[in-house]
Amino acid sequence: MKSGTERLNVLIILIAMCFLSGIAFADDGTYKNVPGDMTDSISYSRRLIHRLGVDGRPTYIFPTNSFLRGDNMDMKPIRKSISAHLKYSFQYYPNSYTDRIYRGSYQGLGLAMYSFDNKEEIGTPFALYLFQGARIAQLNPRLSFNYEWNFGASFGWKPYEEYDNPYNKVIGSKINAYINTNFYLNYILSKELDLTAGVDLTHFSNGNTRFPNAGLNTVGLKVGLVYNFNRNGDLFSKPFFQPPVPRFPRHISYDVVLFGSWRRKGVYVGEGQVAAPGAFAVAGFNINPMYNFGYNFRAGVSVDGVYDESANIYADPYSSSSTEQFYRPPLSYQLALGLSARAEYVMPYFTVGIGLGGNVIHRGGDLKGLYQVLALKIEVTRSSFIHIGYNLQNFHTPNYLMLGIGYRFHNKYPTFHR
């Protein structure tokens, strides 16, 4: 159901995605053509540093819902949470092509355990997630300012139940998406050990697949240690000769994405909303011509087609039967074709994208207005990928998940991480 918390949910996600997209413009344009055999340099670029990290993250819960403000069994505000994270990642060696192009990027898999105030009504969830981070700025040889995003699923929630858990109007399902962005300082204590400390933003929700979907948002601190198993002792020294990174071949590529999902729908009856029974199918496609500006950034437009089974359904306010008061319009009222502007931040294995557009062919109602797209593309082969996205309407209304596959045509992107 719609609530004021949706604006905060979207704001947290947009801050993360827009910031990451902005980092891409740091490309200084100094890449050169390098003649001759680069086999040794590329092989060096593929060498990995394996890392094991632990984080502690105490956080404050935004009081965006009456349940969190004290309308619960304990009659107390729910303000705090704490989580412990165990993370494996790998990173390319300093001064390699991959390290220099992607600013010391690392990526891996994480496991987190969460503890909230009022475990009886919220539960004690855990999260399993992918993550990636990189350097924003090198402050001195030992200290850097970094970012990291986490994306995955969280399990073990105690969701809303009409009789067994009636106060919890925040969490509607046992499994919820987990989205996190953190910004931190990384200090190299020794050849093996790094100390990290920074700020942390987290969003939990079920992607509008079940009601309620108010979502839960936290902000807090992150403190951790990272052990680097095979990092060399010459960490602070640069090689006597450092070959220039090959010039990027600027070009236009074409991403084709097919996606599908399901969603729940709230329908206005009088001045309020009523949840329409059942789940509704969503299916669509994106065709994205994108200009590749450099190793880290591409932008372009997208033709977006969608079929939303829930679009423009309506209720008869005079009906006495809840099973008969909802009606579906003709098919043409549930189809739309839109155009959107797209921007993507490109890193090894993962691409984070944002989009802003509007439907240009539609029959009105729910399909009017602007829509926004937040997407993660996970590389499978050089030109194929898994697409995980979320569509919003008018910057605050949850629309639907976009779970699909994609293929990139005319892909001239050089890959040093394979």
N, C-alpha and C positions, 0 to 999 in steps of 0.2 A: 504494500500500500504506500501511497505517496506520503511523505512527511518532510519537515524542515531539515531533518538530518541528511537528506540526499545531497543538498548543496555542499555540506562539509565533506561527505564521502567523495564527491566529484572533485572538490578543490584539492584534497590530499593527493588524489591520483594525478590530476593535471599538473600540480607542482612538480611531482616526480618526473613525469614524461616530458614536460616542456623544458625542465632544467637539463635533462639528458640530451634532448635535441639541441639545445643551445651549445653544449660542449663541442659539438661537431664543428663549429665555426672556428675552433682554435687552430685548424690546419694552417701552417705558415707558408705553404706553397713552395717549399724548398726541395721537393723531391726531384730527382734527376734521372735521366736515362743512364743506365749502366751497361756498357758493352761487356762482352766476354761471358765466361761461364760463371754463374752465380750459385752453382750447386753447393759449394762449401758453406756459403753464407746462409742459404735457405735451410740446409741441414742443421746449422747452428741455431737458426731461428726456431726449429722444431723441438729443440731440447727443452725439457720441462723441469720446473721446480714443483715438487709435491708439498702441499701445505695442509696442516691440521690446526683448526682454530676452535676456540671456545669463547662465547660471548655471554655476558650477563646484561639484561636490559630491563631496568625498572622504569615503569611508564605511568603516566597520568591518563585516565579515561575521560574523554570529552563527554559531559553530561547532556547528550543530545536527545535523550528520551526520558520520559517520566519514570520508567523502570530504573534507570541509572541514577535519577535524582532522588530516589527513595520510595517510589511506589512499588514495593516488593515485599516479600514475606518478612524480612528483617526490619523493614521500615527505616533503612539507613541508606545514605548515598553510596554508590559503588564508584570509587575513585581511582583505585590502584590495581596494577597488575605487575607481575614480574615474570620474566622468561629466561630460560637457559638454552643456549644454542651450541650444537656440536656440528662442525662444518669441515668437509673435505673440499679442497680446490687444487687446481694446478695453474701454473703461471709460466710464461716463457722467460728465458734468461735475459737479464739486463743487456742492453745494447744490441740485441738481435733485431732483425727487421720487424718482427711481430711486436716486440716490446716497444720499439720506437714509434711505430704507426699507431698502436692502440694504448699507449701511455701506461704500460705495466699492467695490462688487463689480466684478471684472473677469473675463473669460473668454476662452479662445482655444485655440490649437493649438500643441503643442510637439514638438520632435524632439530626441532624446538619443542620444549615443554612449557606450557603456560599455566600460571596460577593467578586467578582472579579473586577479588573480594566476592563473597557470596557464591561459593562453589556449588551449593545446593541447587541454585536456579540457573547458573551459567554452565557449570561443569568444569572439568580440568582438561582442556583440549591440548592436542599436540599438532604440530605442523611439519609437513615434509615439502621441501621447496628447492627449486633451482635458484642460483644466485650468480651475479656477475658484478664486478667492480673494477675501477681503474683510477688512475691518478688525475686529479684536476690541476694541481700545481705542486711543483717541487720547491719546498721552502728552503731547505738546505740539504746537504748530502744524506742526512739521517732522517729528516722529517718531511712528510708530504701530506697534502690535503686531498682526500679521496672521496669517492662516492661508491655506493653499492645498492643494488636493488635485489629484492627477494620476491619470488613469485611461486605460489604452489597452492596446496590444499591443506585445510585444517580439519581435524577429526576429533570426536569425543565431546561435542557440545551437548548441552541439555536444551533442546529447542522448546519453543512455545507449544503448550498443549492446553486445550480449552479447560480441562479439568485438573490435570496433574501439574501443570506449570503455567497458570493463567496470567501471571504478571509479566513474564518475559516476552515483551513485544519487540525485542531487539533482534533476537536470533530465531530464525524460523526453520532451520534444518540442522541435522546432525553433522553434515559436511559443508564447509564454507570455504570460499576462496580466501587466500592469504596474500596480501600485497603489502610490500614494505619498501621504504626508501630510507637510507641513512647516509649521513655525511660525517666524516670523521678524520681525525689526525692519526697518521701512522708513523710511529717512531721505531727505528731499528735499534734494538737493544744489543744485539750480537749477530753473528753470522747466521744463527739458527732462529732467533726469537725476535718477534715484533710486538709492540704494545699499541693497542688501538683504543681511541676514546672519541665519542662524538654524540650526535643527536639522532633520534630515531622516530620515524612516522610509520604507523601501521593502520591498515584497513582490513576488516573482516566483513564479508557479506556472501550471499548465495547467488548473486547475479540475477536476481528476479526470477529464479526458478521455483521459489516457494514463498508463501506469505507466513509471517511478516518478513520484511527485508529492510528494516531500518538501518542495519549495519552497526558495527562497533569500531570506533576510531581511537587511537592512542597516540600520545607523543611522550618522548622520554629520552633517556640516556642509553648509550651503548659503551661498554667497557669490555675489552677482551685481550687475549693473547693468541698469537699465531706462531706455530712451529714450522720452520722450513727445513725439510728433511735433507735436501741435497743442494743447498745454495752455496756457491763458491765463496771463498774468503776474500777475493778481490772485488767485493761488491761495490766499493766506492771508487774504483779506478776505471777509467775509460780506456779502451784499446788505443794503441798508438795511431792506427789507421782505422777509420770507421767509414765504410763505403756508404755513399748516399743512397737513400731509399729510392727504388725505381719510380719514375714518374707514373702517376695514375692515368690510365687511359679513359678520359671522360667519354661518356656514351649514354645513350638512352636504352633502358631495359624495360621489359613489360612483365609485370606480375599479374597472374590470373589466379584468383582464389575462389574456391567453392566452400560454402559453410552451411551449417545447420545447427539448430538447438531447440530448446523448448522454453516456454516462459509462462508465468502466471499473469493475470490481468485484473486490475481493479476497475470497476465501471461505476460512473457517477449515477446515483439514484437520489434525486433531490439535491441536498447540499453536501452529501457525503458520498463515500465510495463503498461499494460492496464487492467482495472477491467473487469473480465468476468461477463456477466450479470447473475443476479439471485443469490440465495443462494444454498449451497451444503450441503447435509446431511453427518453427521459423526456418526459412531456407533462403539462400541468396548467393550472389556472386559479386566480385570486384574485379575490374580490369584496370590496372594501374600503369600507365606510361610514366616512368620516373627517370629524371636526369640525374646521373651519378656524378656529383661534383668532385668527389675525392674518396679516400679510403673510408671516411667516417660519416658521410652525409649524402643523402639523395632526397629529391623532392619532385613533386609532379602533381598530377590530377588522377582522379579515379571515377570510373563509371560504376555506380552501385545499384544493383537490382535486388529486390527483396520481396518475398512473400511472407506476410505475418498473419497467421490464422486468427490472431486476437484483434487485429486492427478493425476499428469501427464496429465491434459488437456493441449491442445496446440492450438496455433493460426496460421492461414494461413495469412502470411503478405501480400499476394497478393490479398486477398479477398476484395471486395469493399463494402460488406454488413456486418455490425457489428453483425447481427444476425446469420450469417453463418460462421464467421471466427474462431469460437472456436469449437474444436473437442474433444470428450472423447475417451480415449483408451479402450481396452478390460478390463473386470472386474479384471483380474489378476494383472493389473498395479495399481489397487487402493486398494489392500489388502496387509497387512503386518503383520508379527509376530515378536515381539521383546523381548529382555531380558533387565531388568534394575535392578540396585541396589537401594534399598529403605531404608529410615530412617524416623522414626516418633517420634514426641514429644507428649506424652500422658498427658492430663489433664482431669478434670471432664467435661463431655459432649462433649469436642472437642479434636480432634487429628489433628495436623499439620504435613504434610509429604512432603518430597522432594524425587526426583528420578532422576537417570541418566542412560540412556541406549541407545541401538541402535537396529535397525531392522536387524534380521538375516535371515529372509525369505522374499524376496520382489523382484520386477522386476526393481528396480532402479529408477532413476529420482528423483522426490520429496521425495521418501521414503528412500533415502540414508542418511547417516550421523547420528549424535547423536541427541537424543531428551531428553528434560528435563521435569519433571512433578512437579508441585506445587499443593498440594491438601489439602483440609479441609474436615474432616469427622465429621459429626454432629450426635451424638448418639441419636437414636430413642428408641430402647430397649437395653437390656444388650448386645446383639450381632448383632443388625442391625443398619444401619446408612445411612444417606444421604451423597453422595459424590459430592463435588464441586471442580473441578480441572481445570488446564490450562496446555496445552502441548505446548512447545516451541521447535524449531529446531535450533541446533548449537548455542545455548545460545542467539540468537538475533532475530530469525524469528518467529513471532506469528503463531501458528498452529491452535488450536481449543480449545474450552471449553470442559470439561468433566463433564456433569451433569448426575448423576445417583444414584443408590442405591447399597448397599453392605450388605454382611452378613459375620460374623466372625465365623468360625468353630473351634472346640476344644478350646474354650475360657475359660481359667481358671483365668482370671483377677479378683482380688478381687475389689469390688466396695463399698466404704464407703459413696459415695455421693448420693446413692439412698435410 
